[in-house]
Amino acid sequence: MMSRRSVLAGAAVAGGAMTVGTVAADARTAQPARLAPVVNGKTALSPDEALELLIEGNQNVLNDVPTSAPIGRDRRLEIAQGQAPFAAYVTCSDSRVSPEILFGRGLGELFIIRNAGNTVDTVALGSIEYAVTELGVPLIVVMGHEACGAVKAAKSVVDDNATFPGSIGRMIEPIIPAVLEVRERDGDMLDHAIRANVSRVVKQLRTSTDPLLLNPQENGTLKVVGAHYNLDTGAVDFFDQP
């Protein structure tokens, strides 16, 4: 049988453990994400500051730093009056690639354009131009990702003369030049093609588009950056910067 002294000692130990656990839990309490400042209805961030906020957010995610993104009722009511995103984000439709989650951002912070293979057609380009000219975003990010199915499909067209039903074949046509570009390189051909596809879109937005995007890049109020997301690690590599 346990003595009264043993019971009390056990209770003391348990109580101490609960206290330590409570302190540890408190230390991991989520802190609010650092919000982008807004002036006159538009973000006040420069292109470099906007990029730094994304890098900081991804580092927090990688390090399991608990942050609470603005997604609640107050935030919904706030942005119902108007939006002021700090970046336009062009990325793949892949369900594993969600920019808000990768960077710990909340409602109304990223203006996202998504399609398989993160290509830019007329609709996507018009959306980007709207984000820059009407919403005042200072940063455009084009992001591909590890094991992209659309790039795999384009590679199979080049390597095996594959064909696809419906509109899938036409959808991947813009990616084929990126695959051809890297055919002679050593190493992981799929990864090379994914990055080349990003860089081709980035180059298009930097050099072969409307003055709506070219002029702000020339005067330094807009940057276009290429990125790659690693599905395994969760890291975003902003590998193509001007």
N, C-alpha and C positions, 0 to 999 in steps of 0.2 A: 504493500500500500504506500501511496505517496504521502509524505508529511506535509503539514500546512506550510512549512518553510519552503519545501520544494515547489509547491503550487505557486506561492508568492514569487519565488525566484523566476519560475517559468513565465509568469505573467509579466514580470519586469522586462525580461528579455524580449518577449513578444511585443510589448509596448515600445521598447526601444527600436525594434525592427520596423514597426509601423511608422515611428517618427522619422527614421532614416528614409523609408520609402516615400513618405509624404514630402520630405525635403527634396528628394531626387525628382519626384513628379513635378514639384513646384519649379525646380530648376529647368524643366523641359516645357514649361508653359509656353504656348505659342505666342510669339510677338507679332504685332501687325507688320505686314510687308511695307517696305518703304515706298510711299506713293510718289508718282511723278507730279511735280507742281503744274498747276494750270493757271494761265493768265489770259483774261479776255476770251475764255471759252476754248483755248487751245493749249496743248502742252508747251511748257516753257523750257523743255530740255533741248540741248544741242544734240547733233547726231552722235557725238562721242559719249555724252552723258546717257543717252537712251541705250546705246550699246552696253555701257557699263552696268546699267540697271539689269539688263538681261543676263550678263555674265554673273553678276552678283546673285541673281535669283537661281540660276542653274547650279552655282556652287552651294547655295543653301540646300537645294534639293539633293545634291550628291552627298553632302555631309549630314543629311537628316536633321538639319536645323529647323525646328518647328516654327513656321510662320503662318499667319492667318491672312489669306488674301481677302480683299473687299468683295464679298459676294452676298451679303445679307440684305435685309429689307431696306435699311437706310441707303445702302449703295444703289439698290435698284431705283429708289425714288430719286436719288441724286442724278443718275445718268438718264433717267426718263426725260429730263429737261434738255439733254444734249450730250454728245459724246466727244471725248478729247483723248483718243488713243495716242501713245507715244511711239508706236512702230506699226508699219504694215508688214505682215508676215505671210510670205508665200511658201506653202509647204504641201506635203503629200496628204491625200485623203486617208491614208493608212490609219486604222483605229488605234495603233500603238503610239502614234505621234500626235500629241495634243499640246500645242505651245503653251497654253495657260498653265498646264500642270508642270511641264518641263522647266518653267521659269517661276513658278509660284505666284503667278499674276491673277488678278481678279477680273470682274466684269468691267467692260469699257476701256481696258488698257491696251489691248492688241487688236488691230484690224486685220482679220485673218482671211486669206484667200487660199482655198484648198482644192486640189485636184490630183488625181493619180499621176505621179511622176513630177510634181511641182513645176509643170510647164506654164508658160504665159501665153494665152491666146488673146483674142480681142476682148472678151468679157473680163478676163483676169487683168489685162492691161488697163482697161477702163476703170476697174475697181481700184487699182493702185494709183492711177492718176487722181481719182476722186479723193483717196486718202491723203494724198500730198497737197492737192490744190484747195480742197474744201475743208479738210480736217486738220491740216497743218502738221502731219507726221514728219519728223526729221530723219527717219531711218526706215529703209526697206531691207528686209532680210529674206533671202531665198534659201530654203533649207531642204536638202535631201537627207536620206537616212539609210542606215545599214539594211541590206537585204531588201531593197525596194523592188516590189513585184513588177512595176511598170518598166523599170530599167532591165530587169531580168527578161521580161517579154521582148523588149527591143533587142537585147543581146541574142535571144533565140532566133529572132528574124535574121540577124546578121550571120550567126554561126550555123543555123540549121535551116534557114529559109522557111521558118515557121509562119503559119497564118492563124488569124484569130477571127472569131465570128462577130457579127454586129458592128458596133462602132469602136470596138477595142483596138483593132488594127490601126484605124485612123488616129485614135487617141495617142498611140505610142510612136507614130511617125516622127514627131518633132524630137524624139529622144535618140533616134537611130544615128544621126550625125555624131553625137557624143560617144556612142559605142565605136563607131568607125575611127574616131579620133584617137582612141587609146588601144587599138588592136595590136600595135607593135610594142607596147610597154611590157616590162616584166612585172611580176607580182599578181595581186588579186585583180583580175580584169573587171569583175563586177564593181568592186569598190572604186576603181579608177573611173569607170563609166558613170557611176553615181555622182562623183565629184565633178567630172567633166560636164555632166548635164547641168549641174548647179552653176558652174562657171560660165557656160554658154548663155544661160538665162541672165546671169548677172551682167555679162558683157553686153547683152542686148539692151538691158535697162540703163547701162552706163553710156552707151555710144550710139545705139541705133533706134532711138525712140523719139517721141515728141518733145519739143522744147518745154512742155509742161514738167517734164522730169529732168531734162538736160540743164535748163537754166539754174534751178536751185542747186544742182550738183556743182555747177561752175562757180556759184557764189558762196558755196560752203555751208548752205543751210540744209542739205540733204546728202545722205550717204547710202550707197547700195552695197550690201555685204552678203557674201555666200557662206553657208554653214552646213555642217554635217552632224547628224545625230546618231550616236551609237546605241543601239537597242540594248546591248548587254550591260553597258556601264551607266547609261543615262546621261553621258557627257555630250555637250554640244561644242563642237569645234568650229569657231568662226575663222575658217581657213582662207577665205578669199576676201581681203579687205583692200580698199583703194589706198 
